[in-house]
């Protein structure tokens, strides 16, 4: 049983990761960012719809969430997707209809939507986005040391990797831009 589940979940995880990669290649991040923004209601409900139509377990929801993070989707809508995906996938809704009927299924779907959208909005409002770690690929648009876990006296970095030593650094991010940065005493 363990071997069967390990193989099945690995295939599912790898398949969804490949699908996310293909989608990232064909859908520009700016479009995802514009659709799933935290500033309006539309992004929250689009994320809930996306989570509801994805028949995935949590082991394949994570690669989709990582793709949304890399596309710089809004934090609130990302959380709504994360909460909605396991609660409202088509398989769960189909089983609920077959077992309990349309009335109880409608109540469950409405309650799950309200809780997911409310939780996503609340987490965004309370500023929980600060706990999402930005990776080097997300900072590839320029040199930055703002995500440095070091002290305020850290030097500039080279394309998203952080360094906290006191020697002068030469940072370059592409073409012909080179800057020498020195620490003040």
C-alpha positions, 0 to 999 in steps of 0.5 A: 500500500505504501509503495502504491501511494508513494508512486501515485502521489509522486506522479501526481506531484510531478505532473502538476508541477509540469503543468504549472511550469507550462502555464507559467511559460504561456501566461505572463505573470503580469496577467496573473498579478492583475487578475488575482490582486488583493485590492478588489473583491474580484481577485478573491472570488477568482481565486476561490473559483480556481481552487474549487475547480482544481481536483487536487489534494494538498500535495499538488496544490502546493506547486500551484500555490508556488506558481501563484507566488512566483507570478506575484498574485495577491496574498489574500487571493493566494490564501483563498486558493489554498483554503478552497482547493481541498474544501471545494474540489469537484470530487468532494462536491460530487460525493456530498451531492450523492451522499447528502443531497443538493440542499446540504451540499449547497450549504456546505459550498456556501459555508466553505466559500464564506470561510475561505474568502473571509480567512484570506481577506482577514490574513491580508488585512492583518498583514500576514504577507510579511511571513512569506519568504521571497526567493532569489527568482522573485527578486530577479528584476533587480539587485536587492538586499531588502530581504536580508536577514542580517543587520541594517548594515549589510552590503548590497547583493548580487542578484538577490543573494545576500551577503553580510560581510564588511568588504566592498562589493561589486553588484551587477545584475545584467548588462553593463551596470556595475556599482561599487558599494562601501559600508559607512563606518 
